[in-house]
Amino acid sequence: MALDRILLSDFRNHHRTCIEGTARFNLLFGENGAGKTNVLEAISLLAPGRGLRRAHPADMPAQNGSCGFAVSAELATPAGPVRLGTGVSPGRPGRRVVQISQAEAPAVRLAEWLSIGWLTPAMDRLFAESAGARRRFLDRLVLALEPAHARNAARLESALRERNRLLAEPAEPDSAWLDAIETQIAAAGAAVAQARERLIARLHTELASLPEAPFARPALAYVPGGPLGRAELAQALGETRRRDRAAQRTLTGPHRDELAVTMAGKGRPAADCSTGEQKAMLIAITLAHAGLADTGRPRLLLLDEVAAHLDPVRREALFDRLREGAAQVWLTGTELPPFAAIEREAAVWRVREGAVERLA
């Protein structure tokens, strides 16, 4: 098991929640608005980034609380349990703090301990949204396999902001300063782009080995926003300064990457498929990613309302695939019958108005 003794304090509608005695499958059920997704969001904060809702830390504390929150969990490791924690203090609600074994640490270090992936109803229209949404989705998949990706992505974003700031200034920016920043962009950008390309290649191979039913099988392709090599990207940035200065932003680089998805067998872009087909392809990608080689770190898969709109055949296929994987799985639903096939294998909790009660 990956996580146990999960504590939520003043997080969303959970004033004091403790979840312990976890299993391979963990099922949270209750009415809409009871706080099931809030538990998954709290767990997702034990990975770098803004969690499965991409919310600002100041929006996470419970109403009528202290304006702060805390989330922690015990992680089983070969060397013994490690306590992971995150939260904000009332005095600084906009700054999220991370602790590993009670010592403060950068958020990117969470990826060294735990690999987390998730699927939520809000992601159902991913293929019809902006390229930026698909890049964030792709980066989370990369991060689950390559912890260094978080640091490279943060360095790239910081350097791009600085270059764009210089390009937008009225006066001509100093060329030596631009050279230095573009060197940073090229180093971090090449690492980010190559990691994305590696992951898509692995996912494409994994998906190609899966049957076309019961989930629609997607074909993935990486569309780079610039050169993949470090030297080539640096050269391209230098050559496009005049154009980028006119646009007041950088138009070449991995921040312009795209994940192209088509429905295998039909060759139809995912954005043009039905909502049901898009959902099925998203599940297929999530399951294929969960089936990739072991990362050497505990893995978690958070599935919010994933079984609600699946027929019995697809639900059974989903559970079978989850059994084959190595991840600790967390699922939510409004009722138990859709999970009858795994109920005896699962730790089951009823969630009511921010309170969690263990049933099995």
N, C-alpha and C positions, 0 to 999 in steps of 0.2 A: 504494500500500500504506500501511496505517496504522502498524503496529508492526513493528519488527525488532530484532534483538539483544536478546532478552528474557533476562534473567539472574535465576535463582532461587538464593539462598544460604540454606541451612539452613531451607528452607520445607517443612513437612510431611515427606515422605520424599525430597525433593530436596535433597541437600547442596550440590551445585554443578551447575547445569544451565544451558546456554547454547543458545538457539534463535535461529538466524539464517538469512537467505536465505528469508524468508517470501514468501508469494504471496497471491493473492486468496482461494483456498481453502487451508486449512491443516488437515491431517488427522493426528490423533494416535491410534494404535491400539496395543493391547496387552491383556494379561489383566486381569481385574478386580483392583483393588488395586495395579496397577502404578504409578499416579501420574498418570493422564491428567487426571482431574478436578482434581487439585491444580494442574496447569498453568493450567487455565481459571480456577480460583479466584484464583491469583496475578494473572492478567491483570485479573480483575474488581476487584481492589483498586486499580487505577489509575483508578477512579471513586469519587466520594464514597460513603460508607456502609461496610457491613460485609462486602461481597462476596457471592458467590452462595450461600455456606453460612451467612451471617449469624453467623459464628464470632467469639468474642472474640479479640483479638490475642494474648493469652497462650496460646491453644490452637494457634497456628499454627507456632511454631518446631519444628524437627526434634528428635526424641528423641535424647538423648545428644549434643546440640549445645551451643551457647553460651547457650541460652535467648533468643536473638534471631534475627531473620531479616531478609532484604532482598530486595526485588523491584524490578527496574528494566527499562525498555524505551526504545528510541529511537523517537521519533515523527517522521515526515516531515512537514514544514510548508513552505509557499512560501518562508519566510525561512530555511530550513535545518533540520537535525535538532534536536530538543529532547529532553532526557533527562528522563523521568518516573520517580520512584522512591518507594518507601514501605517501611516496615519498623518493627521495634521493636528497642531496644537491650537487652542483657542486664540492665542495671541498672533499666530501667523497662519490663518486659514487658507491662504493661497499657496503654501509651500508644503509639499508632501515629503515626509521623512521616511527613510527606510532603515530598518535594523536587521542585522544578521547575528544571531546569538547575542542579542542585547548590545551590540556595537553598531554605531551608525555607519552606513555604507552608501555609496552611490547606487541609484536605482538600477543602473545597467548591470550591477553584479548579481541581481536576482536571477538573471538568465543563466548564471553559472551553476545554480542549484536546482532549478526546476524548469521544465519545458511545458508550456501551457498553450493549448489551442481552444477555440470556441466557435460555436455556431449559434446565431440568434435570429429571431424573426426579422429584425431590422436589416439583416444582411440578404434577405431574399431577393432584393432588387439590385444586388451588387453589380451585375453585368449591364444594367441600364443606367448606372450612376456615372460619376466622373472618373477619369483615369486616376485621379488622386486617391479615390476610395479603393480602387483595385491595387494601387501601389501599397497602401497601408495594409491591406489584406495580405498581399504578397510578402511584405516585410515581416509581418507577424509569423507567417509560415516559415520564413527563413530563420528568424530568431529562435524558433522552437528547436531548430537543428544546429544553428551556429551562434553561440552566445556573443561572439565578437561583433556580430552584425549591429547590435544596439549601439556600441561605441562608434563604429564607422558611420552609421547613419546620423548620429548626433553631431559628429565632426563635420560631415558633409553639409548638414542643415545650417550649422553655425557659420561655416565659411561662405556658403551661398548668400546668407543674409548680409554678411559684410561686403561681398562683391556687389550685390544689388544696391546696397547703401551708397557705395562709392560711385556706381554708375549713375545714380539718380542725382548726385550733387551737381550744382550749376557749373562749378569749375572742373576743368579736365583733371581726372584723377592721376595721381603719381603712378607712372608705369611700373616702377620697381615695386611699389606696394601691391599693385595688381598682380604682378608676377608672383609675389610671395603667396597671395591669397589663392591664385589659380593653381599653384603647386599643391596647396592643401586640398583644394577641391578635387584635383586630379587624383591624389593619393587616396582620399576617402571615397571618392566617387567610383574609381575603378574597383575598389574592394566591394562596394555596395552592388554595383552592376554585375560583377562576376558572381557574387553570391546568389543574386536573383536568377541569373542565367543557369547556374548549377542546379538550383532547386527546381526550376521549371523543367529542365531536362530530366531530372529524376522523377518528378511527378508525371511527366508525359509517358515515361517508360512504365511506371507503375500502373497508370490508368489504361495503357494499351494492353496490359495483361489481364485486365478485369473483363468479365462478361458485360454485354451491352444491356442486360436486364438483371434485376428489376429497376436499377437506377440508370437514367440516361447518362451515357459516357461522354465526357467532354474531351476535346483535344486542346492542348495548351501550346502557346507560342510566346516567346519573349520578343518584344519589339523595343529595341534600345532607343533611348533619346539622345544618344551621342556615342562616340567611340568607347569601346570597352577597355582599351589599354590605357595605362597611366600616362605615358608620353603622348599618345595620340589625343587623349582628352585635353591635356595641357595645351597642346598645339592648337586644337580647335577653339578653346576658350580665348587664346591670344588672338586668333584670326577673326573672331567675331565680336571683338570689343566695340567697334563702331556701330554695328547693328544692334547689339545689346544695349549700348548707351542710348540709342534712339528709342528703344523699347523700355528702357529703365528697368530691365530685368534680364536674367540669364536665360537664354532660349535653347541652350545645348547642355546636355548632361543627363545623369540618371534620374534627376527630379522630373524628367519628361518621359520616363519609361512607361510602357504600356504592357499589360497582360492581356493578350488576345485569346479568347475562348470561343470555340465553335463546337457544335454538337456533332460528335463522330457519327459517320454513316450518312448524315444529311448535309454536312458542310455548311450548315446555317450558323451565322454568328449568334452567340448566346443572347445578345441583346434583342434579337428578333424572335426568340423562342417564347413559348408560353410561360406564364409564371410557374406553372407546375414543372415544366421542363427545366427552367432555371433553378428551381429549388432542388430538383433531383440531381442536377449537375453539381450544385454547390455541396450537397451531401456526398456525392462521389469524390469530389476533390478533398473534402475533409477526411473521409475514410482512407483515401489513398495516402494522404499525408501522414495519418496516424499509423499506416502500415510501413512507412519507410524505416530504414535501419535504426536500431537502437542508438540513442544519443549518449548513453552512459549516465544520463540524469533521469530522475523520476519524471514521468509524463502524466499530464492531466488533460482531459478532454471535457469541456463544459458545453452541454447541449441543452439549449433553452427551448422548450416546447417543440422539440424536433419530431416527436411522434404524433403530434396532434392531427396533422393532415395527411398522414400516410395510411394506405390501406393495409390490411393484415399481412399480406405477402411482403410488402416493403418493410413493414415494421420488423417482421421476423428476420428478414435479410439484414437489416440494420443491426439487430442484436447479435446475430451470428458474426458479423464482421467485427463488432466491438469485442466479442469474446476472443476472437483471434488475435487482437492487438495486445499491447503491453501497457496501455494507459489506464489510470484510474479514471473512471467515468462518472460525471455528475449530470443527472437529467432532471428536468422539471416537467410538471404536467398539472392539469387541473383535477384529474381523477386517476385512480389506479388501474382500471381495466385495460387501457392501452399497453400497460407494462406487465401484464400477467405473465408473459413468457420469461421475464427475468426477476419477478418479484421475490421469489424464494432465494435468489442469489444476492439480492440487494439489501443494503441498509436503507430503511425507509423512514422518512420524517414527514410529519404533517406540519405545514406552515400556516399560522393564523395570526394576522395582524402583527407581524414582526416577531412572533414567538415560534420556536421550533420544538416539536415534541417527537421523541423517538417512538416509533411503532414496532419496528422489527430490526 
